Amino acid sequence: MATAATAGERQEFTFQAEIKQLLHLLSHSLYQSRDIALRELISNASDALDKMRYVSLTNESQRDAGPLEIVIEGREGDLQLIIRDSGVGMSHDELVANLGTIARSGSAEFLKAMTAASSASAGSGSGRPDLSLIGQFGVGFYSAFMIADRVRVRTRSYQDQTGWEWESDGSGSFTVTPVEESLARGTEVILHLKEDAKDFGSSWRIREVVRRFSSFVPYPIRLGDGGEVLNDQKPIWVEPRSQVTEEQYNSFYQHLTHHPDEKPLWHLHLAADSPIQFRAIVYCPPTNLERLGFARLEHGLSLCARRVLVQAECRELVPEYLRFLRGLVDSEDLPLNVSRETLQDNNVIRRIRTSITKGVLDRLDNLSEENPDAFRTFYGQFGATLKEGLIVDQPNRERVAKLLRFSSSRGEGPEATVSLDQYIARMPEGQKRIYYLGGPDYASVVKSPNLEIFRRRGIEVLFLTEPIDEFAITALITYQGKTLTSIDAAELDLPDTPESEAEAARAESSESAAKEGGFARVLELFREALGTRVKEVRESKRLTDSPCCLVSADGGPSTQMQRMLKLANKDFPEVSRMLEVNPSSPLIRRLSTLAVSPDHDAFIKQCAVQLWTNAMILEGVTPDPEDLVSRVQSFMAEAAEKRSPLIL
């Protein structure tokens, strides 16, 4: 900053080039983020009041400091907006240093950040820099020129009797002049509004900005001298939990969400003083809008620094799978208006994120044990979202897994769910795996022939019917030392049970009967008929009743996983599976008998395609409907005329 010639007591100063650039940027910002101007001036006033409160507590001569408050006065007819505070005020040197010195303002750094942000925005198509970064660099005061073509600052320090006035039109210079009349301690910022910003002089606009950004500033914000207090919402997050009522929690939730008649499912009140200081109130809403077909939710936690909003919908405060939470986090250890880019690498934010995540998982764990009905309600809304944690939150993977619930082969319908811990607790002796089966819905999965051997041996199977289930389970891999295994895998490691010996005897009998017939020939004809539709056709060791089933090849994705990948990407290549054929099935035994004569080869091949189609339908896929209908009608016609080889 350069100093020009002095005329009497009026001093004129010239901004350096960087500040001129900054003022040019702000004065030409049009309507983008103009509310920032009032937000920043309120924040500055709050900081001045914080300092005065400290002075009054530590300096005996300032004990009677008077009321600490902010007054905002709009004069729409005169195109003026005035913000006054009763804070520490500024001396002449402080005024020049705070509102002009480049080393203090950080304008060069701000412009550098603006250039980077503008380039990023241009790449995304918006082409606009993020002006909300301004407070991070200590140049928030200059945002006044977004809405004003002239700014005056009248101030008196609590240490002086002389007041001073700073004035600039934002063109590159400012003046500092002593004020002859007596000024009250504190600072008064007078904005001479631009014509297209005159609404900032109206009461409704002032109310709107204060409500949105400064509702929880810890000092009264009055609309005019002695007027109504605009920030009357009590900052309950700074109060001890024991002193906040349920009604206050609900009222604060309704204030945050703008749903006056809605109550949250549960809330969490967190406070920490070491190694970092923060306070937070976190809510779980009663409804997941994503389940209702709405777009992916934005994060619902707002970040405050010293009770001033820094960022709404702050993505860095919780992991993505907890985006449905609503609430507020306030920290004394953060500067105002930290940018999203800075938050990603901020150690304070990382620690806050870790603490909130732990607190939420603890809350859910306790809820599941102490109030199962309430947890069931929560899980019905947000269970699918919670499962994303298995994929994205490796440090908390087992903690999230403990909260998951699935229907199973032992339950009475889809509503009867089981946790992984409950599953393990009731596993038979010798079982080393957690078995699961995926499908499009409960009705499809419960009819799967793959379940037959598990039902016979009394082994429980979890049903994965949500689209995300198999992705999540695949990420988990193991739980409490038990490997999670899809039962449609090619090779199954089943525990020995009392039923095993009987199964082995039945299998030996079936194999003997098959060899006497033409089972090997049936497999050969099936392979010829199905060709590349399957990777292999082989004898089944898992089926007890059904004629056949499809299983995934070793190392390949499960049937349901393949289905989901195909839905996500229509170009995803088909992965051939194995068709397992049950030699003890009455239908297959009949076909084995027919296979001894080449006259029935064509019919057996038709049966092969139909059985494969049936297996696909059970998994929720219908291949070539026209071919299916034609083939079924052919079978019906032959049966009606008693020409079918199956008719004895």
GIPERA-V871319 format. One record per residue. N is the residue number from 1. SS is DSSP state (alpha for helix, beta for strand, coil for the rest). D_CENTER is the distance of its C-alpha to the mean C-alpha in Angstrom with 2 decimals. Layout:
# GIPERA-V871319
n = {N	N}
ss = {SS	SS}
d_center = {D_CENTER	D_CENTER}
This chain:
# GIPERA-V871319
n = {1	2	3	4	5	6	7	8	9	10	11	12	13	14	15	16	17	18	19	20	21	22	23	24	25	26	27	28	29	30	31	32	33	34	35	36	37	38	39	40	41	42	43	44	45	46	47	48	49	50	51	52	53	54	55	56	57	58	59	60	61	62	63	64	65	66	67	68	69	70	71	72	73	74	75	76	77	78	79	80	81	82	83	84	85	86	87	88	89	90	91	92	93	94	95	96	97	98	99	100	101	102	103	104	105	106	107	108	109	110	111	112	113	114	115	116	117	118	119	120	121	122	123	124	125	126	127	128	129	130	131	132	133	134	135	136	137	138	139	140	141	142	143	144	145	146	147	148	149	150	151	152	153	154	155	156	157	158	159	160	161	162	163	164	165	166	167	168	169	170	171	172	173	174	175	176	177	178	179	180	181	182	183	184	185	186	187	188	189	190	191	192	193	194	195	196	197	198	199	200	201	202	203	204	205	206	207	208	209	210	211	212	213	214	215	216	217	218	219	220	221	222	223	224	225	226	227	228	229	230	231	232	233	234	235	236	237	238	239	240	241	242	243	244	245	246	247	248	249	250	251	252	253	254	255	256	257	258	259	260	261	262	263	264	265	266	267	268	269	270	271	272	273	274	275	276	277	278	279	280	281	282	283	284	285	286	287	288	289	290	291	292	293	294	295	296	297	298	299	300	301	302	303	304	305	306	307	308	309	310	311	312	313	314	315	316	317	318	319	320	321	322	323	324	325	326	327	328	329	330	331	332	333	334	335	336	337	338	339	340	341	342	343	344	345	346	347	348	349	350	351	352	353	354	355	356	357	358	359	360	361	362	363	364	365	366	367	368	369	370	371	372	373	374	375	376	377	378	379	380	381	382	383	384	385	386	387	388	389	390	391	392	393	394	395	396	397	398	399	400	401	402	403	404	405	406	407	408	409	410	411	412	413	414	415	416	417	418	419	420	421	422	423	424	425	426	427	428	429	430	431	432	433	434	435	436	437	438	439	440	441	442	443	444	445	446	447	448	449	450	451	452	453	454	455	456	457	458	459	460	461	462	463	464	465	466	467	468	469	470	471	472	473	474	475	476	477	478	479	480	481	482	483	484	485	486	487	488	489	490	491	492	493	494	495	496	497	498	499	500	501	502	503	504	505	506	507	508	509	510	511	512	513	514	515	516	517	518	519	520	521	522	523	524	525	526	527	528	529	530	531	532	533	534	535	536	537	538	539	540	541	542	543	544	545	546	547	548	549	550	551	552	553	554	555	556	557	558	559	560	561	562	563	564	565	566	567	568	569	570	571	572	573	574	575	576	577	578	579	580	581	582	583	584	585	586	587	588	589	590	591	592	593	594	595	596	597	598	599	600	601	602	603	604	605	606	607	608	609	610	611	612	613	614	615	616	617	618	619	620	621	622	623	624	625	626	627	628	629	630	631	632	633	634	635	636	637	638	639	640	641	642	643	644	645	646	647	648}
ss = {coil	beta	beta	beta	beta	beta	beta	coil	coil	beta	beta	beta	beta	beta	coil	coil	alpha	alpha	alpha	alpha	alpha	alpha	alpha	alpha	alpha	alpha	alpha	coil	coil	coil	coil	coil	coil	coil	alpha	alpha	alpha	alpha	alpha	alpha	alpha	alpha	alpha	alpha	alpha	alpha	alpha	alpha	alpha	alpha	alpha	alpha	alpha	alpha	alpha	alpha	alpha	alpha	coil	alpha	alpha	alpha	coil	coil	coil	coil	coil	coil	beta	beta	beta	beta	beta	beta	beta	alpha	alpha	alpha	coil	beta	beta	beta	beta	beta	beta	coil	coil	coil	coil	coil	coil	alpha	alpha	alpha	alpha	alpha	alpha	alpha	coil	coil	coil	alpha	alpha	alpha	alpha	coil	alpha	alpha	alpha	alpha	alpha	alpha	alpha	alpha	alpha	alpha	alpha	alpha	alpha	alpha	alpha	alpha	alpha	alpha	coil	coil	coil	coil	coil	coil	alpha	alpha	alpha	alpha	alpha	alpha	alpha	coil	coil	alpha	alpha	alpha	alpha	alpha	alpha	alpha	coil	beta	beta	beta	beta	beta	beta	beta	beta	beta	coil	coil	coil	coil	coil	coil	beta	beta	beta	beta	beta	beta	coil	coil	coil	coil	beta	beta	beta	beta	beta	beta	beta	coil	coil	coil	coil	coil	coil	beta	beta	beta	beta	beta	beta	beta	beta	coil	alpha	alpha	alpha	alpha	alpha	alpha	alpha	coil	alpha	alpha	alpha	alpha	alpha	alpha	alpha	alpha	alpha	alpha	alpha	coil	coil	coil	coil	coil	coil	beta	beta	beta	beta	coil	coil	coil	coil	coil	beta	coil	coil	coil	coil	coil	coil	alpha	alpha	alpha	coil	coil	alpha	alpha	alpha	coil	coil	alpha	alpha	alpha	alpha	alpha	alpha	alpha	alpha	alpha	alpha	alpha	alpha	coil	coil	coil	coil	coil	coil	coil	coil	beta	beta	beta	beta	beta	beta	beta	coil	coil	coil	coil	coil	beta	beta	beta	beta	beta	beta	beta	coil	coil	coil	coil	alpha	alpha	alpha	alpha	coil	coil	coil	coil	coil	coil	coil	beta	beta	beta	beta	beta	beta	coil	coil	beta	beta	beta	beta	coil	coil	coil	coil	coil	coil	coil	coil	alpha	alpha	alpha	coil	coil	beta	beta	beta	beta	beta	beta	beta	coil	coil	coil	coil	coil	coil	coil	coil	alpha	alpha	alpha	alpha	alpha	coil	coil	alpha	alpha	alpha	alpha	alpha	alpha	alpha	alpha	alpha	alpha	alpha	alpha	alpha	alpha	alpha	alpha	alpha	alpha	alpha	alpha	alpha	alpha	alpha	alpha	coil	alpha	alpha	alpha	alpha	alpha	alpha	alpha	alpha	alpha	alpha	alpha	alpha	alpha	alpha	alpha	coil	coil	alpha	alpha	alpha	alpha	coil	alpha	alpha	alpha	alpha	alpha	alpha	alpha	alpha	alpha	alpha	coil	coil	beta	beta	beta	coil	coil	coil	coil	coil	coil	coil	coil	beta	beta	coil	alpha	alpha	alpha	alpha	alpha	alpha	coil	coil	coil	coil	coil	coil	coil	beta	beta	beta	beta	beta	beta	coil	coil	coil	alpha	alpha	alpha	alpha	alpha	coil	coil	alpha	alpha	alpha	alpha	alpha	alpha	alpha	alpha	alpha	coil	coil	coil	coil	beta	beta	beta	coil	coil	coil	coil	alpha	alpha	alpha	alpha	alpha	alpha	alpha	alpha	coil	beta	beta	coil	coil	beta	beta	beta	beta	beta	coil	coil	beta	coil	coil	coil	coil	coil	coil	coil	coil	alpha	alpha	alpha	alpha	alpha	alpha	alpha	alpha	alpha	alpha	alpha	alpha	alpha	alpha	alpha	alpha	alpha	alpha	alpha	coil	coil	alpha	alpha	alpha	alpha	alpha	alpha	alpha	alpha	alpha	alpha	alpha	alpha	alpha	alpha	alpha	beta	beta	beta	beta	beta	beta	coil	coil	coil	coil	coil	coil	coil	coil	beta	beta	beta	beta	beta	coil	coil	coil	coil	coil	coil	alpha	alpha	alpha	alpha	alpha	alpha	alpha	alpha	alpha	alpha	coil	coil	coil	coil	coil	coil	coil	coil	beta	beta	beta	beta	beta	coil	coil	coil	coil	alpha	alpha	alpha	alpha	alpha	alpha	alpha	alpha	alpha	coil	coil	coil	alpha	alpha	alpha	alpha	alpha	alpha	alpha	alpha	alpha	alpha	alpha	alpha	alpha	alpha	alpha	alpha	alpha	alpha	alpha	alpha	alpha	coil	coil	coil	coil	coil	coil	alpha	alpha	alpha	alpha	alpha	alpha	alpha	alpha	alpha	alpha	alpha	alpha	alpha	alpha	alpha	alpha	coil	coil	coil	coil	coil	coil	coil	coil}
d_center = {45.81	49.50	51.88	54.35	57.82	58.09	59.93	61.08	58.15	55.68	53.67	51.87	49.24	47.85	44.25	43.73	42.52	38.85	38.71	40.56	37.92	35.19	37.10	37.70	34.00	33.13	36.13	35.27	31.57	32.50	29.93	26.81	25.03	28.33	26.89	26.21	29.97	30.27	27.13	28.65	32.06	30.80	28.99	32.27	34.20	31.99	32.56	36.28	36.27	34.54	37.38	39.99	38.75	39.11	42.55	43.67	42.78	44.47	47.37	49.95	51.40	48.11	47.51	48.28	45.68	45.42	42.30	39.17	37.49	36.31	38.13	36.99	39.77	39.53	42.72	41.79	45.46	46.14	42.94	41.96	38.97	39.81	37.60	39.62	38.88	41.24	39.84	41.76	42.83	44.06	47.44	48.90	47.73	44.25	44.00	45.05	42.82	39.64	40.02	41.63	41.55	39.42	38.93	37.24	35.33	33.58	34.07	34.67	31.36	29.62	31.44	30.50	26.80	27.40	29.13	26.30	23.67	26.10	26.59	22.91	22.69	25.84	24.41	21.60	24.27	23.86	26.39	25.63	25.06	22.45	24.94	22.50	23.11	26.62	26.46	25.29	28.73	30.82	31.96	30.21	33.64	34.47	31.77	34.48	36.18	33.43	35.03	38.47	41.44	43.04	41.76	43.94	43.12	45.64	45.31	47.35	46.55	47.19	49.65	51.71	53.80	53.51	50.76	49.58	48.19	46.00	45.96	44.71	44.26	41.74	44.29	44.61	46.54	46.61	49.36	49.77	52.50	53.76	53.55	56.92	55.90	54.33	50.51	48.41	46.34	42.93	41.68	41.85	40.07	41.70	40.00	42.37	39.97	40.05	41.27	37.99	36.15	38.55	36.00	34.73	38.04	37.28	36.22	33.44	31.71	32.07	30.63	27.60	26.79	27.43	25.31	22.32	22.65	25.18	25.17	25.03	27.53	29.86	32.96	34.23	33.65	36.60	37.38	40.87	43.27	43.25	40.84	37.83	35.00	31.84	29.34	30.43	27.08	27.64	25.17	24.81	22.35	25.39	27.52	28.18	26.32	29.76	30.61	27.73	28.40	26.20	27.29	26.11	22.64	22.48	24.02	21.53	18.60	20.56	21.22	17.61	16.54	20.00	20.49	23.86	24.47	21.17	20.67	17.56	17.62	17.69	17.25	17.33	19.60	19.53	22.25	23.25	26.27	26.71	26.10	23.85	23.89	21.01	20.50	17.42	16.94	13.75	13.80	12.57	13.53	16.05	14.73	11.80	12.62	11.15	13.93	16.36	16.00	14.07	12.07	8.39	6.90	6.76	5.45	8.36	10.05	13.18	15.15	18.91	21.81	24.88	23.60	23.18	19.92	18.83	15.52	13.72	9.97	10.06	7.41	9.67	9.87	7.37	6.10	3.21	4.54	4.78	2.65	6.03	8.12	10.72	13.32	15.07	15.89	19.39	21.20	24.80	24.27	22.40	24.28	23.55	21.52	20.09	18.85	15.51	17.73	19.29	16.20	15.19	18.58	19.11	20.28	19.80	16.07	15.81	17.81	15.95	12.63	14.79	16.39	13.48	11.93	15.52	16.16	13.43	14.61	18.14	17.68	16.55	19.38	21.87	20.85	21.43	24.84	26.01	24.83	24.23	24.38	21.59	19.44	20.45	19.35	15.86	15.70	17.07	14.18	11.13	12.95	11.96	8.18	9.44	11.66	9.30	9.90	13.47	12.88	10.81	11.92	15.67	16.88	15.35	15.96	18.89	17.40	14.59	17.40	19.54	17.33	17.38	20.03	22.06	25.16	28.16	31.77	33.00	31.20	32.74	30.37	26.64	25.95	27.54	24.85	25.25	23.26	23.98	26.06	28.08	28.65	30.02	32.15	33.99	34.48	38.21	39.97	39.74	36.36	34.31	31.43	28.65	29.31	27.00	27.45	25.02	25.78	24.72	25.36	27.18	30.51	30.59	29.67	32.11	34.95	34.38	37.63	35.79	35.55	39.34	40.21	37.37	38.62	42.15	41.33	39.11	36.02	32.69	30.16	26.48	25.41	22.23	21.77	18.07	17.41	14.93	17.36	19.65	17.21	15.71	19.29	20.59	18.25	19.40	23.09	24.67	24.19	26.79	29.01	29.01	28.22	26.22	28.45	28.43	31.75	32.35	32.79	36.29	37.39	36.70	37.51	38.50	39.97	43.59	44.27	47.55	46.87	46.85	50.63	51.20	48.72	50.57	53.85	52.53	51.12	54.51	56.30	54.03	54.43	58.21	58.28	56.18	58.49	61.44	59.90	58.10	54.53	54.51	55.75	52.98	50.36	52.21	52.35	48.65	47.87	50.13	48.66	44.99	45.40	42.16	40.11	39.83	40.09	42.62	44.46	45.43	46.65	44.05	44.15	41.31	42.49	44.91	45.31	43.52	45.34	42.50	38.80	36.52	35.02	32.97	35.00	34.78	31.84	30.35	27.11	27.44	28.46	25.14	23.29	25.81	25.30	21.54	22.21	24.90	22.77	20.23	23.23	26.56	28.37	27.22	30.63	31.92	32.41	35.65	35.75	38.68	40.61	42.04	45.18	46.54	50.32	50.93	49.51	52.46	51.43	51.24	54.49	56.17	54.91	56.21	59.58	59.59	58.57	62.02	63.34	62.18	62.85	59.49	57.36	56.08	55.16	53.34	51.34	50.37	49.30	47.19	45.22	44.83	43.67	41.08	39.96	39.79	37.59	35.20	35.15	34.25	31.11	30.18	31.84	35.09	36.96	39.63	40.26	43.65	44.90	43.71	45.55	48.67	48.84	48.39	51.09	53.38	52.96	53.74	56.77	58.18	57.65	59.40	62.31	62.29	62.01	58.84	59.58	57.49	60.12	62.85}
